[in-house]
C-alpha cells in the first residue's frame, strides 16, 4: 500500500449479494479473503490494489456500495 493511501484512510464497503454455491473454488477463496461469509454480509476494507483485484475477480458476487 502506498503512503498516500495509508494516510488518507480510504475505505470501500463491499456486500456479498449472491451466493457462492456453484461458483469456482478460487472465487470462493477470494470471497473469504474479502472477509465475507454469509449472504448480505458487509465489510469495510482499505482501498488497495490487492483488494480491488479480489473485487474484480468476483464482481458478479459482490457489490461495492460506497467509497468513504
HUWO-V747815 format. One record per run of one state. SS is the DSSP state (a for helix, b for strand, c for the rest). FROM is the first residue (numbers start at 1). LEN is the number of residues. If there is no record, write none. Layout:
BEGIN
((SS | FROM | LEN) (SS | FROM | LEN))
END
This chain:
BEGIN
((c | 1 | 2) (a | 3 | 6) (c | 9 | 2) (b | 11 | 6) (c | 17 | 8) (a | 25 | 9) (c | 34 | 8) (b | 42 | 5) (c | 47 | 2) (a | 49 | 9) (c | 58 | 4) (b | 62 | 6) (c | 68 | 1))
END
